[in-house]
Amino acid sequence: MRIIWFRVRTVIAGRGSDAGMSTSEYAMGTIAACAFAAVLYKVVTSDVVATALQSTIGKALDVPF
């Protein structure tokens, strides 16, 4: 019981022993980053975005000087 109260007091006081991420947290972060990259790739390579980019570039190049 005394160990539990010591741990609670150290966590509340902000003196916990966790200095960084553990291996599982790195793994979850890597998986999340890869999932975000896959979604972003699908969005950027979609027909709607490609058409919008082509339209924007076409309008910029057709501006009279």
Summary of the structure (lengths in Angstrom):
residues: 65
radius of gyration: 25.3
end to end distance: 80.7
largest distance: 80.7
contacts: 103
relative contact order: 0.06
helix: 75%
strand: 0%
